[in-house]
Amino acid sequence: MFFKSIRFKIVLWYMGLLTITLLAFSVLVYQNFKNVLYGDLDDLLSSRAGGIASAISTYWEIEEMKNSESGKSSAPATQADTDKFLTMASNWVIEKSKDPSLMSIYAQILDVNGKKLVSSKNAPKIYTLSEDDLDYILEGKDSFDTLKGEAQPGKPIAFRVYTKPVQQDGKIKYLIQVVSAQGLIYIALKGLRILLFVLLPITVIITGIAGAFLARLTLRPVDHMIDTLKKITAENLKLRIHLPDTKDEIKRLADTFNDMIERLDKSFTSQHEFIQDISHELRTPLTILKGELEVTLKKLRSPEEYEAVLNSSLEEIGKMSRVIEDLLALARFDNNQVALEIRRVDLGGVLNRVMDDMKILAQQKDIDTSLSRQDNLILDGDEDQLRRLFVNLFDNAIKYTLRKGKVIVMAQKDGSHIKVVVSDTGIGIPEEELPYIFDRFYQVARARRTNHGFGLGLSIAKSIVESHRGVISVTSQPNQGATFTVSLPLSYPV
Ligand code: ADP
């Protein structure tokens, strides 16, 4: 489990990248340091060699001058001159061995065959140059080499050797070799190697542990979320994830989960209420039906009495089947199963016919109805559903208007829509109840007492309007009336 966790993966990646970076860094630092050390030593060696060469030639020139003053030839052409020069150079080297600036640097002079002629005091025994090196130097070029040598007998170590050919009259006369043990460089480089390669794993391990700790700290809210979410079930949707308000991604994720649980909670609660409402709506007529039938069956009745009971039973059954039909209609809208038969519909005609049908109801309550509308109100829609919509609205307007009241319907084009306004002078709806009246089974308390509806009519009306991509809204003042406004698009968007 742990090896599959994000925490483990983050730490692994982190350590991997850190190792690669530190390795690259170490190699760079090491190489650079090495180059600097060798560069410095080589510079020192070559400058010392140059110094020695020029000191020797100055010394020789002075000797020559002395010779010419005493009438001798100026060029050191003879063997005697050469020997004398070498003796002089040898003296010089030995003399200079005491020079503190040459303490750890040894000088030696070789002849053109690579044979050592003279060397400074305590100079290590350097193994001779290879033939290739010698050939190269005899071409007149300087050479840096790392050669084995013995500072103490039987203990070979590496020396840095700079060999410089010295020419006179266009001929290589002798070679100056300046030598330094590489011990210090070795020690410095070894120290650096140990430092880098011990520090590297230690750094990686320490930062890995710190990374694991940080990752644990960062991901702790996720563990908390997992624990909380595990506890959430359909029966336990009141639980929420509580995290400090860090405004980071995890907090946003937790908020999103909380919103989702909130929506699920609402949806479960409303489904629960819905089932309770349905049971309630069906139980009342069933209880009445059952009661009436039981009482009737207690003794023999006259045919008229049976007829009356059957009629009343039919009425209750009618109510139940209306609720069930309405519920079915709503369920179909919910599942998008209502296949609207979209055609060109003359909405004006629909409104006329619904108004005519409703007039009988209105007249029973002495309610004045009026319909004023523009001509040519044609739109794309399902005529049966639109008819049902306006039956529900007109029916409510008449139902909730007291005797001698008014129901006014107006219809007109409004840009790309047709607007139908149904207003009445009825009992109205309290402001605090307005947001709920399109909910299923919602009835304003006052209406619940007086009418025989189920609180489904406006839900169905809303579903019909929305399935036509329209909008329905309501405004109302209690005891002054209610106004329902429906806005339907002229053409049905595909
Ligand atoms: P009902 O079958 O109860 O009429 P509806 O869904 O059609 O169900 O209406 C829901 C509730 O909205 C009604 O119970 C009533 O309280 C309120 N209502 C609807 N239309 C009007 C109106 N024109 N005037 C006053 N109240 C209304």
Residues whose N, C-alpha, C, O or C-beta is under 5 A from the ligand:
A	BS01	ADP	N396 A397 Y400 G426 I427 G428 I429 I437 Y442 Q443 V444 A447 G453 F454 G455 L456 G457 L458 S459 A482
